[in-house]
């Protein structure tokens, strides 16, 4: 006979963020329900929520709902390209535009003020059987239409190791590696 000791099982208090049901779609947070069953929608920053992404597939209702809440423009592209949220912002290059419109850095000023004008929310619903590549392409199409940007992933050669060549009296690279970088270019005629 086994005896279960109650003191071995600890009850953890729920943290504040656990009370919000992250599977709840944006449409119910905003208290509006689109007429269409399948839709895509951008909204401005929702101050009461932290940044998060949520993918819910409901086979019974034939719905795949992707919610991206309070994210910078580059974070939407990271999601659409299937890259990690930990992708370094230093590997994002902005050409012909103000970097502060897309990526926050020290030069952009106070982060809280920046968030108020540069974070967005996005939700898309699709048929439940939609494959990853298809919904990623649909998100990319919506981003292109909304922000009018040319965003591409490129491979860049980076020096991994350097040594001092005594004969030449200078530093020389000894090994290289390849890393992914994101380039952002506003379309001609688009101003922010």
C-alpha positions in Angstrom: 0.0 0.0 0.0 1.3 3.4 -1.0 0.6 6.5 1.0 0.6 9.9 -0.8 1.9 12.7 1.3 0.0 15.9 0.7 2.9 18.1 1.6 4.9 16.8 -1.5 2.5 18.5 -3.8 2.8 22.3 -3.8 0.2 24.6 -5.1 1.6 27.5 -7.0 -0.3 30.8 -7.0 -1.2 31.9 -10.5 0.7 34.8 -11.8 -1.1 37.9 -13.1 -0.4 37.1 -16.8 -1.9 33.6 -16.5 -5.4 35.0 -15.9 -5.6 36.3 -19.4 -6.6 33.6 -21.9 -4.1 34.0 -24.7 -6.2 31.9 -27.0 -8.8 34.6 -27.0 -8.7 36.2 -30.4 -8.3 39.9 -31.0 -11.8 40.2 -32.3 -13.2 39.4 -28.9 -10.7 41.7 -27.1 -11.8 44.5 -29.4 -15.4 43.6 -29.0 -15.9 43.5 -32.7 -16.7 40.6 -34.9 -15.9 40.8 -38.6 -18.6 39.7 -40.9 -16.3 37.4 -42.8 -15.3 34.0 -41.4 -11.8 34.4 -42.8 -10.2 37.8 -42.4 -7.0 39.7 -41.7 -6.8 42.8 -39.6 -4.2 45.3 -38.3 -4.9 47.4 -35.2 -2.9 49.8 -33.1 -1.1 49.0 -29.8 -3.3 47.5 -27.1 -1.7 49.0 -24.0 -3.3 46.5 -21.5 -1.4 43.5 -23.1 2.2 42.4 -23.3 3.6 41.4 -26.6 2.8 37.8 -27.6 1.9 35.6 -30.5 -0.7 32.9 -30.6 -1.6 30.2 -33.1 -4.8 28.3 -32.6 -6.1 25.6 -34.9 -9.7 24.5 -34.3 -10.5 21.6 -36.7 -14.2 21.5 -35.6 -14.8 25.1 -36.4 -12.5 24.9 -39.5 -10.5 27.9 -38.2 -6.8 28.6 -38.0 -6.4 31.9 -36.0 -3.0 33.6 -35.7 -2.8 36.6 -33.4 0.3 38.8 -33.1 -0.1 41.3 -30.4 1.9 44.5 -29.7 4.8 43.8 -32.0 7.2 46.0 -34.0 7.1 45.8 -37.8 10.3 43.7 -37.9 8.8 41.2 -35.4 5.9 40.5 -37.8 8.4 39.7 -40.5 10.4 37.5 -38.2 7.2 35.5 -37.6 6.2 35.4 -41.2 9.7 34.1 -42.2 9.7 31.6 -39.4 12.6 33.1 -37.6 13.1 33.2 -33.8 12.0 36.1 -31.8 15.6 36.2 -30.4 16.9 37.2 -33.9 19.4 40.0 -33.1 18.2 43.5 -34.1 21.8 44.3 -35.0 21.4 42.0 -38.0 18.5 44.1 -39.3 19.6 46.7 -41.9 17.3 49.6 -42.9 18.1 51.3 -46.3 16.5 54.6 -47.5 14.5 55.1 -44.3 14.6 55.9 -40.6 15.6 52.9 -38.6 13.6 54.1 -35.7 10.4 53.4 -37.6 11.1 49.7 -37.5 13.6 48.9 -34.8 14.1 50.6 -31.4 17.6 51.6 -30.4 19.1 54.2 -28.0 18.9 56.9 -30.8 15.1 56.4 -30.9 14.6 57.8 -27.4 12.3 56.5 -24.6 11.2 53.0 -25.3 7.7 53.5 -23.9 7.0 56.5 -26.1 8.4 54.6 -29.1 6.1 51.6 -28.4 3.0 53.9 -28.4 3.5 54.8 -32.1 5.5 51.8 -33.5 3.7 48.7 -32.2 0.8 47.1 -33.9 -1.5 44.1 -33.6 -2.4 41.7 -36.4 -4.8 38.8 -36.6 -5.6 36.5 -39.5 -8.1 33.6 -39.7 -7.9 31.0 -42.3 -9.3 27.5 -43.0 -7.9 25.0 -40.4 -6.1 22.9 -43.1 -3.9 25.9 -44.3 -0.3 24.8 -44.4 2.5 26.9 -42.7 4.0 28.1 -46.0 0.7 29.3 -47.2 -0.2 31.3 -44.1 3.3 32.7 -43.9 2.9 34.0 -47.5 -0.5 35.5 -46.7 1.0 37.3 -43.7 3.9 38.6 -45.9 1.3 39.8 -48.5 -0.7 41.7 -45.8 2.5 43.2 -44.4 3.6 44.4 -47.8 0.2 46.0 -48.4 0.1 47.6 -45.0 3.6 48.9 -44.6 4.8 49.2 -48.2 8.2 47.7 -47.5 10.6 45.5 -49.4 11.9 43.1 -46.8 14.3 40.3 -47.7 16.4 37.7 -45.9 20.0 37.5 -47.1 23.1 35.6 -46.2 26.1 37.5 -45.1 29.7 36.3 -44.7 31.1 37.2 -41.3 34.7 36.8 -40.0 34.8 34.2 -37.2 38.5 34.3 -36.3 41.4 36.8 -36.9 45.1 36.4 -36.3 48.0 38.8 -36.6 50.2 38.1 -39.6 53.7 39.1 -38.4 55.2 39.0 -42.0 52.6 41.5 -43.3 52.2 43.4 -40.0 48.4 43.3 -40.1 45.4 41.4 -39.0 44.0 38.7 -41.3 40.8 36.7 -41.1 41.3 32.9 -40.7 37.8 31.7 -40.8 34.4 32.9 -42.0 30.8 31.9 -41.3 27.5 32.7 -42.8 24.6 34.4 -41.0 21.1 35.5 -41.9 20.4 39.2 -42.1 17.1 41.1 -42.7 17.1 44.1 -45.0 14.2 46.6 -44.9 13.7 49.1 -47.8 10.7 51.4 -47.9 9.2 51.5 -51.4 10.0 54.7 -53.4 7.6 57.5 -52.7 6.6 56.1 -49.2 7.3 58.4 -46.3 6.9 57.8 -42.6 
